[in-house]
């Protein structure tokens, strides 16, 4: 799968939102029981915040490297 850059909205643990650049990948959701092949989804791999490149966890969260504030995608 190819990676692409996109702007996304992230939210900190207090609910404050911020728009940042992110490196994303196109993926496919799990098929359902009806035989559907699944839907195309955008998977965020890396977030660019305050001059840092931060990997996003499988749960869609990461800690800011300077402030240690928890963010979610």
N, C-alpha and C positions, 0 to 999 in steps of 0.2 A: 504494500500500500504506500502511496506517496504522501508526503507531508506538505502542509501548506500553512501560511501565516494568516491569522485572522484576529479581529478584535473581539474580546469576550468581556463579560461582566463577572467580576468576582465579588464575594461578600465576606467580610471579616466576622469574627465571633460575636460582634455587637450589632450586626445587621447593616453596617455601612457598606455601600457598594462603590466599586471603582472599575473603570474600563481600562484594560491592559491588552497588550499584544500577546498572542500565544501561538505556539506551534502545535498544529492539530493534524489528525489523521482521520481519514474516512474509514468507518468500520460498519459492520452489520450486526444488528441486534440478534439475539437468539430467536430461532423460529418458534412459533407457537404450536399448539396441538392441532390446529386446523390445517396443517401442512403448508402454512405460509412460510416463505423463504426468509422472512425477517425484514426489518426496515434498515435503511441506511442511517447511520448516526455519526456525529462529529465527536471524536475522542480527543480531549486535550492532553497533550504529552508534556509540554514545557510552557511555563509562563515567564514573561519578561517583566520584571517589576523593579523599579528604582535601580536600574543598571545591573541587575542580577538575572541570571538564567536559572530558573528553579524547576525541577522535575515535579510533576503532579502525581500523587499516589493513585492507586487503582480506585480508591473511594472518592476521587475528585477533590482532595484537600491537600494543602501544603502549608508549611510554616514560612513566614517571611524571614529571610536570613539575618536581617539586622534586628528587627523588633521582636521576633519569635511569636508574632501574632498569627493565629490560625486563620487561614482563608479557605473558602470552598468555591468551586467552579459552578 
